[in-house]
Amino acid sequence: EEYPPLGYWLYESSEIEALWHGRLVVEESPDGRNTRHPMMKAEDDELSYIVQPDESIIFYDKYTNELVALVLRNFCLDGEVLAWANSVVAEATSLKRSVRIKIMMLFQLEDPGSLVLAGFSAGARSQPSFDWARNLLSKRHSPEFIHGLHHREASFFALQWNLMKARLPGEVMDDFEAFFERTGMCRMDTEQGKTAYGDYTIQKGEHLINFKHVEMAPPSGMFGGNYARATHLEPSPHKYAVSWNTSRAGGEDAGGHFYIARYGIKVIQTANTAIVWKPSQVHGTSLARWTPPKRSAREPQFGQRGAAIMTSIRLPRQWHRYQ
């Protein structure tokens, strides 16, 4: 039996429950199409395994021998590069509209925190397209600023992708390669090239480092700040998704941890942690100890930032349609 079960907001302390109960249970949902999820305390005794803050581990299904989850601490081994990566996440989440927001409700979030799309988008279901995500909160930015922002975002994910290639098992990377072979998808490259290769730039301290003609990331990803979501699952055109938690302020008791329900796994979140999981299996992030904003999409006190390489199930179809 899966634990935690599907469709619950998770919390780990009565203090966190009290912070969020009114917002998530009592108040009207910002999106009337969605029903409210109940809240549930995640009990450690009900779990099969808790990944400790200093622990890296790979999980295999004992019946199929398939890799089902992975946690890798100290994902980026350079502190200055990690600081730059975290600054890109902070910039993106402050400038972009969250995918879990309802515009007509004065920018009130459906889920806590922010989750913003980077790279290519399939557009709204009512107006499908294939283009770089147009989700900036302001229309006052210059074309030069927007191009620079997109380049920084593509560079972040190119860095994550190449760290994945260097540090993750072959089973994970083979899945992404099969996705590219099956779909012919482009990469996350501001030049929208037809090959897997492009240029990206990272920063180490005061120095910019340019990489020329190197492999770029899959076409889309997500940046998140203080984000939590009830246990859920989602279709994906590839088997695995890979997150990278770039920063975290607050100890274990601050919440904001990751759960994989099929196997009863809890991952205690720390900075600079990569997690591999299957989006098609029930998963979720617990609520954290910070005061919910009432009418704002801005990040408040608690600080947890990161990104994930994941792809909308709609994106390959739109890619082929607009070629």
C-alpha positions as CSV (number, residue, x, y, z in Angstrom):
1,E,0.0,0.0,0.0
2,E,1.3,3.4,-1.0
3,Y,2.3,5.8,1.8
4,P,1.7,8.7,1.9
5,P,-1.5,8.2,-0.1
6,L,-2.6,10.1,-3.2
7,G,-4.2,13.5,-2.8
8,Y,-3.0,14.8,0.6
9,W,-1.2,17.9,1.7
10,L,1.6,16.6,4.0
11,Y,3.0,18.2,7.1
12,E,5.4,17.0,9.7
13,S,4.5,19.1,12.8
14,S,1.4,20.7,14.4
15,E,3.1,24.1,14.0
16,I,3.2,23.7,10.2
17,E,-0.4,22.3,10.2
18,A,-1.6,25.4,12.0
19,L,0.2,27.7,9.6
20,W,-1.5,26.2,6.5
21,H,-4.9,24.8,7.6
22,G,-6.8,28.0,7.0
23,R,-5.2,28.7,3.6
24,L,-5.5,25.2,2.2
25,V,-8.6,23.7,3.9
26,V,-10.9,26.6,5.1
27,E,-10.5,29.3,2.4
28,E,-12.1,28.9,-1.0
29,S,-9.8,27.4,-3.6
30,P,-8.3,30.0,-6.0
31,D,-9.2,27.7,-8.9
32,G,-12.9,26.7,-8.6
33,R,-12.2,23.7,-10.9
34,N,-10.1,22.0,-8.2
35,T,-11.4,20.4,-5.0
36,R,-9.5,21.0,-1.8
37,H,-7.1,18.3,-0.7
38,P,-7.2,17.2,2.9
39,M,-4.2,17.6,5.2
40,M,-2.3,14.7,6.7
41,K,0.6,14.3,9.1
42,A,3.3,12.3,7.5
43,E,4.3,9.7,10.1
44,D,7.9,8.5,10.0
45,D,6.8,5.1,11.4
46,E,4.7,4.4,8.4
47,L,7.6,4.9,5.9
48,S,9.9,2.3,4.6
49,Y,13.0,4.5,4.4
50,I,14.1,8.0,5.4
51,V,17.0,9.3,3.4
52,Q,19.2,11.2,6.0
53,P,20.6,14.7,5.3
54,D,24.2,13.3,4.6
55,E,23.1,10.2,2.7
56,S,23.3,9.4,-1.0
57,I,21.5,6.3,-2.2
58,I,20.0,4.5,-5.1
59,F,16.7,2.5,-4.9
60,Y,15.9,-0.5,-7.1
61,D,12.6,-2.3,-7.3
62,K,13.3,-5.8,-5.8
63,Y,11.0,-7.5,-8.3
64,T,12.0,-5.8,-11.6
65,N,15.5,-4.6,-10.6
66,E,14.7,-1.3,-12.2
67,L,16.1,2.0,-10.7
68,V,13.1,3.8,-9.2
69,A,14.7,6.6,-7.2
70,L,18.1,8.2,-6.4
71,V,19.3,10.8,-4.0
72,L,22.8,12.4,-4.6
73,R,24.1,14.9,-2.1
74,N,26.8,17.5,-3.0
75,F,25.6,17.3,-6.6
76,C,27.7,20.3,-7.7
77,L,31.2,20.1,-6.3
78,D,32.1,23.8,-6.8
79,G,30.6,26.2,-4.2
80,E,31.0,29.3,-6.4
81,V,29.2,27.7,-9.3
82,L,26.5,26.5,-7.0
83,A,26.0,30.1,-5.8
84,W,25.6,31.3,-9.4
85,A,23.1,28.5,-10.1
86,N,21.1,29.4,-7.1
87,S,21.0,33.1,-8.2
88,V,19.5,32.0,-11.5
89,V,16.7,30.2,-9.7
90,A,16.1,33.2,-7.5
91,E,15.9,35.5,-10.5
92,A,13.6,33.3,-12.5
93,T,11.1,32.7,-9.6
94,S,11.0,36.4,-8.8
95,L,10.4,37.5,-12.4
96,K,8.1,34.8,-13.8
97,R,4.5,33.8,-13.3
98,S,4.0,30.5,-11.5
99,V,2.3,27.7,-13.3
100,R,0.1,27.1,-10.2
101,I,-1.5,30.5,-10.2
102,K,-5.0,31.7,-11.0
103,I,-4.8,35.1,-12.7
104,M,-8.4,36.2,-11.9
105,M,-7.8,35.7,-8.1
106,L,-5.4,38.6,-7.7
107,F,-2.4,36.4,-8.2
108,Q,-3.3,34.1,-5.4
109,L,-1.4,30.8,-5.5
110,E,-3.1,27.5,-5.9
111,D,-0.1,25.8,-4.3
112,P,2.4,27.3,-1.8
113,G,5.5,28.9,-3.2
114,S,6.3,29.4,-6.9
115,L,6.9,27.0,-9.8
116,V,7.9,28.6,-13.1
117,L,8.5,27.1,-16.5
118,A,11.8,27.6,-18.3
119,G,12.6,26.7,-21.9
120,F,10.0,25.7,-24.4
121,S,6.3,25.5,-23.8
122,A,3.4,23.8,-25.6
123,G,1.2,26.9,-24.9
124,A,-2.2,26.9,-23.4
125,R,-4.5,24.0,-24.1
126,S,-6.9,26.4,-25.8
127,Q,-4.1,28.0,-27.8
128,P,-1.4,25.4,-28.4
129,S,2.0,26.5,-29.7
130,F,5.7,25.8,-29.6
131,D,7.7,28.7,-28.3
132,W,9.9,29.8,-25.5
133,A,7.8,30.2,-22.4
134,R,6.2,33.7,-22.3
135,N,5.6,33.9,-18.5
136,L,7.3,37.1,-17.3
137,L,5.2,39.1,-14.8
138,S,6.2,42.4,-16.4
139,K,6.1,43.5,-20.0
140,R,8.5,46.3,-19.4
141,H,11.7,44.3,-19.9
142,S,13.9,45.1,-23.0
143,P,14.5,42.4,-25.6
144,E,18.1,42.4,-24.6
145,F,17.3,41.6,-21.0
146,I,14.8,38.9,-22.0
147,H,17.4,37.2,-24.3
148,G,20.0,37.4,-21.5
149,L,17.5,35.9,-19.0
150,H,16.7,33.0,-21.4
151,H,20.4,32.4,-21.9
152,R,21.0,32.2,-18.2
153,E,18.2,29.8,-17.8
154,A,19.3,27.6,-20.6
155,S,22.9,27.8,-19.2
156,F,21.6,26.6,-15.8
157,F,19.9,23.6,-17.3
158,A,22.9,22.8,-19.5
159,L,25.0,22.8,-16.4
160,Q,22.6,20.5,-14.6
161,W,22.3,18.2,-17.7
162,N,26.1,17.9,-18.0
163,L,26.4,17.2,-14.2
164,M,23.8,14.5,-14.7
165,K,25.8,13.0,-17.5
166,A,28.9,12.9,-15.3
167,R,27.3,11.8,-12.0
168,L,24.1,9.8,-12.6
169,P,23.8,6.1,-13.5
170,G,23.4,5.0,-17.1
171,E,19.8,3.9,-16.6
172,V,18.7,7.5,-16.0
173,M,20.6,9.0,-18.9
174,D,19.6,6.2,-21.3
175,D,16.0,7.0,-20.6
176,F,16.5,10.6,-21.7
177,E,18.5,9.5,-24.8
178,A,15.7,7.2,-25.7
179,F,13.3,10.1,-25.4
180,F,15.3,12.2,-27.8
181,E,15.6,9.3,-30.3
182,R,11.9,8.6,-30.1
183,T,10.7,12.2,-30.5
184,G,13.5,14.1,-32.3
185,M,13.0,16.9,-29.8
186,C,15.1,20.0,-29.8
187,R,17.2,21.0,-26.8
188,M,16.9,24.0,-24.5
189,D,18.9,26.4,-26.6
190,T,18.0,30.1,-27.2
191,E,19.2,29.7,-30.8
192,Q,16.7,26.9,-31.4
193,G,19.3,24.8,-33.2
194,K,18.4,21.5,-34.8
195,T,21.3,19.7,-33.1
196,A,21.9,18.6,-29.5
197,Y,24.8,21.0,-29.3
198,G,25.1,24.7,-28.4
199,D,26.9,27.3,-26.2
200,Y,26.3,28.2,-22.6
201,T,27.8,30.4,-19.9
202,I,28.2,29.9,-16.2
203,Q,29.8,32.1,-13.5
204,K,32.4,31.1,-11.0
205,G,33.0,33.9,-8.6
206,E,33.7,37.0,-10.7
207,H,34.7,34.9,-13.8
208,L,32.4,33.9,-16.6
209,I,33.1,30.5,-18.2
210,N,31.9,29.9,-21.7
211,F,31.3,26.4,-23.1
212,K,31.2,26.0,-26.8
213,H,29.5,23.3,-28.9
214,V,28.5,21.2,-25.9
215,E,25.4,19.1,-25.3
216,M,22.4,21.2,-24.2
217,A,19.6,20.2,-21.8
218,P,16.2,18.7,-22.7
219,P,13.8,21.4,-24.0
220,S,12.0,22.4,-20.7
221,G,12.4,22.6,-17.0
222,M,11.0,24.1,-13.9
223,F,12.4,26.5,-11.3
224,G,10.9,26.5,-7.9
225,G,11.0,28.6,-4.7
226,N,9.4,27.4,-1.4
227,Y,7.2,25.1,-3.5
228,A,5.0,22.4,-2.0
229,R,2.3,20.3,-3.6
230,A,-0.1,17.6,-2.4
231,T,0.7,14.1,-3.3
232,H,0.1,13.6,-7.0
233,L,1.3,12.0,-10.2
234,E,1.7,13.3,-13.7
235,P,2.3,11.8,-17.2
236,S,5.7,12.3,-18.7
237,P,7.2,11.5,-22.1
238,H,10.3,10.1,-20.3
239,K,10.4,7.8,-17.4
240,Y,12.5,9.9,-15.0
241,A,12.6,13.5,-13.8
242,V,15.6,15.0,-12.0
243,S,15.5,17.8,-9.5
244,W,18.4,19.8,-8.1
245,N,17.8,21.7,-4.8
246,T,20.2,24.6,-5.0
247,S,19.7,26.1,-1.6
248,R,17.8,25.7,1.7
249,A,17.5,27.8,4.8
250,G,16.2,26.0,7.9
251,G,16.7,22.7,9.5
252,E,14.9,19.4,9.1
253,D,12.0,20.6,11.3
254,A,11.2,23.4,8.8
255,G,9.5,20.8,6.5
256,G,9.6,21.0,2.7
257,H,10.7,17.4,2.3
258,F,10.1,15.1,-0.7
259,Y,8.1,11.9,-0.6
260,I,7.9,8.9,-3.1
261,A,4.8,7.1,-2.1
262,R,5.1,3.8,-4.1
263,Y,8.1,2.8,-2.0
264,G,7.4,4.8,1.2
265,I,10.5,7.0,0.8
266,K,11.0,10.3,2.5
267,V,14.0,12.4,1.4
268,I,15.1,15.0,3.9
269,Q,15.9,18.0,1.8
270,T,19.2,19.8,2.0
271,A,21.0,22.2,-0.3
272,N,22.8,20.9,-3.3
273,T,20.8,17.7,-3.5
274,A,19.8,15.9,-6.8
275,I,16.8,13.6,-6.7
276,V,15.7,11.2,-9.5
277,W,12.1,9.9,-9.4
278,K,9.3,8.8,-11.7
279,P,6.7,11.5,-12.3
280,S,4.1,8.8,-13.1
281,Q,4.3,7.5,-9.6
282,V,2.7,9.3,-6.6
283,H,5.0,11.9,-5.1
284,G,4.8,15.2,-3.3
285,T,6.6,17.9,-1.2
286,S,5.5,18.6,2.3
287,L,4.5,21.9,3.6
288,A,7.1,24.1,5.1
289,R,7.3,26.4,8.1
290,W,6.6,29.9,6.7
291,T,3.7,32.3,6.8
292,P,1.5,31.9,3.7
293,P,1.0,35.1,1.7
294,K,-2.6,36.3,1.3
295,R,-2.5,38.0,-2.1
296,S,1.0,37.7,-3.4
297,A,3.0,35.3,-5.6
298,R,6.3,36.6,-3.9
299,E,8.5,34.3,-1.8
300,P,8.3,35.0,1.9
301,Q,10.6,34.0,4.8
302,F,11.5,30.3,4.4
303,G,14.1,29.7,1.7
304,Q,14.2,26.6,-0.4
305,R,15.1,26.9,-4.1
306,G,15.7,24.4,-6.9
307,A,15.0,23.2,-10.4
308,A,13.9,20.1,-12.2
309,I,14.4,18.7,-15.7
310,M,11.0,17.5,-16.7
311,T,8.8,17.7,-19.8
312,S,5.1,18.2,-20.5
313,I,3.5,15.3,-22.1
314,R,2.1,17.8,-24.7
315,L,5.4,19.2,-25.8
316,P,6.6,16.5,-28.3
317,R,3.3,16.7,-30.2
318,Q,3.6,20.5,-30.5
319,W,7.2,20.2,-31.5
320,H,6.3,18.0,-34.5
321,R,3.2,20.1,-35.3
322,Y,5.2,23.3,-35.6
323,Q,8.2,22.0,-37.6
